[in-house]
Amino acid sequence: MSMKNPVVITTKQAKKQVNHFGRALLLYILLFMALRYGMPYISEYAPFMLFGMDPELAMLVYSSVLMLFLALIPFNIASLFLKLNIRDYLKNPRLRSDRVFALNCIGIVITLTVTSMSTLFYFFFHTQGTAYSFLGNFSTNEAIYKNLAYFVFFVIVKPICDEYIFRGIIQRQLGHYGRYFGVLGSTVLYAIAQTNLVDAVPGFALGWFLALITLRYHSIRPAIQVHMAVSLVLFALNVIPGNYLWVVTVVILLIYILAGLFLFQKRVDTGMVRYGATEWKLWKILLTSLSIVMCIALFIVNVVLSLQI
């Protein structure tokens, strides 16, 4: 795009472009809402849809299948309509190992810090989050399968597909209107794709960091690596036995120290969100596009449903 002259489009044309990926995002939110709130009804009234699996295991398997379907079909179709060259965003920027390690540490620190702060929503708003009772339990074959399915979805499938969707397609398209608007716009949409405030707040913080990385290196590969590293740490925190918590504490403290050193030495340069990020005309186009309005409405519904009244 940088080698071509800017293309002038009307507000109507811009909204049409937003709605191409907005419809796919709406389907993303709707399907995961249906899965989350529909699983109890499937277990009771249509158990054949579980294919003999435990409801928790079935939900994780269905989640992986849904995520792959959304990335490969609706969002891929949207990218074709938008004429996005996604292959360009899949290139390897060939970062040094110390740079990758630094990005991973900072991403982990951002997520852990903001997640700990977002748990305040549990107390003030009585927010109900998604909990898995089997995590860390490897006493039976069924429990092992559940932990494995959780690992596959949250550590492998979701990071790869989310980066392809939100940074590879949505940020890429919004970046055509303004590079830094693409960063902040895709971050906001990533946050509202979460099912409750407890997930949305750290999702926004991590999404912003991942969007800056994508902008800096013009590739989603570093963002995928960071997202997977963050998910791996969160998985480890859930499965490590209580008598080894001291090891976890030491490791997390070390990560915080390293992240601080990397930032102090300016080993990581992701830039700052500058001009264009808060341009009202662009936000008006995004937030008044029909599909995005519906996504925001569904996010509000999700937040209300997650409140324990």
Secondary structure, 3 states (H helix, E strand, C coil): CCCCCCCCCCHHHHHHHHHHHHHHHHHHHHHHHHHHHHHHHHHHHCHHHHCCCCHHHHHHHHHHHHHHHHHHCHHHHHHHHHCCCHHHHCCCCCCCHHHHHHHHHHHHHHHHHHHHHHCHHHHHCCECCCCCCCCCCCCCHHHHHHHHHHHHHHHHHHHHHHHHHHHHHHHHHHCCCCHHHHHHHHHHHHHHCCCCHHHHHHHHHHHHHHHHHHHHHCCCHHHHHHHHHHHHHHHHHHHCCHHHHHHHHHHHHHHHHHHHHHHHCCCCCCCCCCCCCCCHHHHHHHHHCHHHHHHHHHHHHHHHHHECC
